[in-house]
């Protein structure tokens, strides 16, 4: 199984992929996740069909897809 972290920002959609069975890949994906959370990004897990999501606070190495986006400021 291949998991994907999608980073949505002003540059587009950057993808970080990892295999839950690869400690090095998991560590790299977690480092990206933690760095973005520290910058205030929100993280969501999403079902494969995109129909259901859940806000997460901690990296989930077995998640199929995680989407991260900066918080929007409205007015």
N, C-alpha and C positions, 0 to 999 in steps of 0.2 A: 504494500500500500504506500502510495506517495501522498504526502500532505503538503498543503500550500498555504503560505502566509501572503495575503495580498495587501500591499501598502498603497493606499489611495492618498495622493497629495497633488500639489500643483504641477508636478512633473508627469503625472499619469498614474498607471497601475504597475508597481514594481512587484515582482513575485520572488519569494524565497521558498524553495522547495526542500523537503527533508523526508527521510525515511525514519519512522519511529524506532526502527531497529539499529540505526546508526548513531552511536553516541556523539560523534563529531558533528554530524548534520543537525542533530537535536540541539546541541550546545550553540551552534551558530544561529539557528532559528530563534532560540530562546534569548540569545544576546540581542538580536534585532528587536524582538518583542519587548524586552525589558527597556531597551533604549527608547523606543517609541512611547511606551507607557510613561516613562520619566518626562517626556516632552508633552504629555497631556493627551496623547492619542487614545481613542476609544477602541476596544477590541470586541469582536463578535465572532462566535462560531456560526457556521451556516451549513445546513444540510446539502447534500450533493445536488439536489434539484433547485436549491436556492429558496425553498418555500418557508423555511423556519430558521430563526436565528436566536442567539442568546448572548447577552453581554457577559464577558468574562473579565476577571481581574488578574488571573495568573495564566501563564503559558500552559497550554494543554497539548502535550506532544502527540497524543493519539487523535486529535481533531483532524478531520479531513480537510476543512478549509477554515481559515481564520482571516477575517477582514479587519484591517486597522485603518482608521481615518481620524484626522484631526477634529477636535471639537469645533463646531461652527458657532460663531458669535452672531446673534441676530439682533434686530432692533426694530 
